[in-house]
Each structure stands twice: as structure tokens, then as C-alpha cells.
Amino acid sequence: MKATISKAAVTIVLTLLLTLEYSTSLKLPNYIKPCSKNDPKLNECALKNGREAIPKIIKGDAKYRIPSLEPLEVDEIIVGEGSQGNIGLKLSCKKCKFYGLEKVKLEDVKIDLNKKHIQIDVSCPKIQIAGKYKASGKVLILPITGDGDADINLKDVKLRYISDFELVKKGGKDHIKLVKPKLEVETEGMTFKLTNLFNGDKVLGEQMNTFLNENWREVLKEFGPAVINVLSEVFTVIVNNITDLVSYEDIFSS
């Protein structure tokens, strides 16, 4: 099941790190090795070096404004009422935590320096989202209300991040800035466990959770953009934070 990013019905409050300004540029951290822009096997170099760097990046690095992803914490996600199909659910999740990103695997990297374009493919066996939710609206003809704990799981997740980039001058040097990012997601399954649905009515709550799990493909059309938006925002912010500090020439040496 594939979902692509759509920001229309999704609001995210994400305090990743830090819009601190640095007066001087930094070199790449020692766990990220540069690739030569003249290397005919640039993609292979980026894939190899990226795979070696991911375990360190996941742990976070305040010096380079990289947040810890063990887990990733998101202040709030709001999914607005949708108009697709029979799902019309408005849901917010506060203090959401994304677990499982530490097991992400870099599958492929494609970089076109002339066209200023990148494509990155990763996979993750499981992504778990847990937090405090509030829900209202309807699913099919049934009204739904709830205020409790949310536990949402995606299994066998594949993500493709695509973005253009531009070069901006800072301190006399070129720096990469990602623009027009897009994230595509495929998942083999999605499960839901929402507590305290219908003011604690256990029968109706169990029936609704069963419905959500049995119809996850349709529900994903509503929830998917929120998850995709968070992950896309995280990736964009991490890369832009690094490249704001480290010049183009230090990342892609001559």
C-alpha cells in the first residue's frame, strides 16, 4: 500500500532542534565521510558512507543540530477531517513518540549534482507511534469519540525521499538547501489500538479498533499523510541543519 505526502489536512508541531545561528562553518562530523563530486561512482560512495553514518545520526548530535531518533518525539500531530471515502476522523496526538527508526536501513542513493536532485530509499521493519490522542468525527456511519492512549504500528515500511536542492551563499561558501521535498511510503500493514473510545465503552471500543485494523488500507489514506509529513520534515530538517553548517565543498570534495 503506497501513500504520498499531502499536507492539506495535517498540522505538525515539531521542535526538532534549534534554529541557532553559527558564525563559522563546521567540517563534516567524523562519522560522515565526504565523497568526491568527480567520482564516477558517486552514488555507490554515498550509499556506503551513508550506511556507516546512520547509526551515529540516529543517536543525535547537538553540535550539528541533529535530534535523537531513539525515539523521535513530536509535540503534536493534528489530522483534520477528511473527505476521502468513508473515513471522516479528526484526531490529534500529543507527545507522540516514533519508535523503530534506529533499525532503518539505507537501501539506495541517487545524486545528480548537475540537476541538483537527490533520491534516497530506506526501509524499516517496524515503526511504532505512541502518544496521547483525542478523536472525534465518524467512521462509516458511526460517530467516534475518544481521549486516551494511541498505539499505531506500521510494518515492513519502505520510504523514498525525493528532493531538489539549491546552493546558497553563506560566509563566502556554497551551502546545500533542500527544496520541494516529497516522501513516498509503502507499508505491508498497519494496526491500531486506541484506548478509552466512546467514553470507555469497551464493547464499542473493541469493535472500532477491530474495524480500523481490518480496514487499515482505507484508514491509511487519512492517517498516512500525517506520518509521512513527520518523517519528511525530520529528514529535511536534519539534512538542512547539517548542510547549513557544512559547506558544499566539504561534503562533495574536488
N, C-alpha and C positions, 0 to 999 in steps of 0.2 A: 504494500500500500504506500503510495507516494503522496507527500504533501509538499507544497512550495510556499514560501513565505508570503504572507499578506498582513499588512499592518493595520488594515482598516478597523478591525473590531478589537484590537488588542492594545492595552496600555501596560507599560512596564516601568516600574520604579526600580532602578538597578544602580546601586552605589558600588561600582567596581573599584575604582580607586581614584580619584585623585587627578585632579587637574592641576597639579603642582607644576610650576614652570621652573625649568633648569636653565641657568645662564650659559652652561657649556655642554657640548655634546659628550656622549659616552661612547666607549668602544663596545662591541658586542660582548655579552657575558661569556665567560669561558666555556659554558656548556652549549653555546650556539656557534658552530663553525661556519665561517663565510664560504661562499662559492664564487668562483671566478665568472664574471659576466661573459668571458670569452671561451668558457668551457663548452665544447660541443655536446657534452653530456650534462648540461646544467640541471636538467630535471632529475637525473639519477643522483647527482650530488646533493640537491635539495632534499630528495627523499631520504637518502642515507643520513644526512646531518639532522634532518627534522626528526627522524625516528630516535636518534640519540638524544635529542634535546627535550622531547616531550616529557619524560619522567621528571625532569627538573622544572619545566614550565608549569606542570600540574601542581607542584608544591607551592608555587608563587614566589615572587621576588620583588620586595618593596622598592628596591633601588631602581628597578625598571618598570615599576607600577603594574606588576603582574599580580592579579589576585590569586589566592589559593583556590584550587578547584576540588579540594578534598574536604568537604563538598563545596560546591558553588552555592553561595547564599544570595537570594534575590529578595529584596524588601517586599515587593508586591507585584502580582500579575493580575490584570483585570481582563476578563474575556467578556465582551459585550454581547448583547442578544444578537443571535444570528438569524439569517433568513434562508439558509440552505436547508433543503429537505424538511424533516420533521423535528429538528433539534432547534430549540429556542431558549437556550440556557444562558443566564448571566451569572458569572462566577468570578469571585476574587480569591486569591490565595496570598496570604501574608506570611512573611518569613519563610518563604519556600526554599527548600534545600534540594539541590540536584546531586544525587549520588551516582557513582559508577563511572564518572568521567576519567578517573585515574586509570581505567582499563582501555582507554581509547587507543586505537591502532591507526597509524598513518599508512594509508594504502597506496596513494599515488599523488604526485605533484606535477603540475604543468605550469611553466612560467614562460611568458612571452614578453621579453623586455622591450622589444620594439613596439609592440601593440599595447604595452603596459597592462597586461592581463594575467591573472592567476586563476588556477583551479586546483583545489585541494580536496581529496577524497579520504575520509576516515570511517572507521567502523567502531562500534561499541557493543558488547554483548548485552548490556542492560543499562538503562537509565531509569533511576527511581526519583520521583518528585514527591516530596512530603512537606506538608505545611498546614496551616490553619485556613480553612476555607469558609466562604459564605456563598450560598447559591439561591437563586430564585428564577422563576420562569416556567418553562414547560418542556417536556419530552413527549412526543406524540400528543395525545390529548390529556395527559396527566400533568397537573401542576406539580412543581417540585420546589421545595424549600429545604434549606439545611444550613447548619452552622456547627462545624466540628473539625475533625481531622481528615485530611485528604492523603491518600496513598495511591499514586498513579505510577504504573510501570510500563516501560516500553522495552521490548526485547529484540535482539538482533537488529540493531539500528545502523543504518548506513547514511552518512551525511556527505553532501557535495557542496563545498563553499566556492562560489564564483564571484570574482570582483575585478573591476578595473582599478588602476591606481594612477595617481598623478605625482609629479615631483614638485615639491615646494621648497623655496629657499629659506634657510634658517642659519644664521651665523656664517653666511657665505657658502654654505654647503647644501647640496640637494638632499631632501628627505622624502621618503615614500609616505603617501597618504592614501589609504584605501577609499574608494568611492563607488557608489552603486553596488553594494554587496547583495548577494542573493544566496539563500541556503535552500537546498533540496534535501528532503528526508524520506527515507524508506524504512518501514518497520514491519516485522513479521507478526506483531501482536501488541495489544495494549490492554491493561487491566486496571480496574478502578475499585477502590474501597473508600467510600465516603461514610463517615460516622455521623450519627445524630441527624439523619434525614427525617423530614416530616415530624419535627418536634420530638424525635426519639421513638417514633413508631417503628418497632423492629420489623414487623411484617412488611410494611410498605418500603422500609429502608432496604431490606434484603431483596425485595422484588426490583427496586430501582437499580441497585448495584448489579443484579443479575442481568437486567436489561442493558445497562451500559456495557457490560462485558461481552454480552452476546452480539451487540451491535457496535462494536468498537470502531469499525471502519467508518460508519456514519458519524459517530461521535468525534472521531479524529479530525473530521473536517472542521469541527468547531474548536476543539482544543489544540489541534496541531499548530495553527499559526502562532499561538502564544508560546509554545515550546520552541518552535523554530525561531521565533523572534528573539527569545532569550539567548539561544545558542549562537545565533548570528551576531547579535550585539556583543556577546562575550568575545568571540573570535576577533571581530573588528576592533574592539577597544584594546585587546591585548596586543595585536599587531601594530596598531597605530600608536600605542604608548611606547612600544619598543622603537619603532621607526622614527618617532618624534625625537627620541634621544640619540639614536644611532644613525649616522648618515648612510646614504645610498652606497657610497664608495666603500664604506666599511662592511656593508652586507654583501655587496657584489663587487669584489675586488677586481682590479685590472689584470 
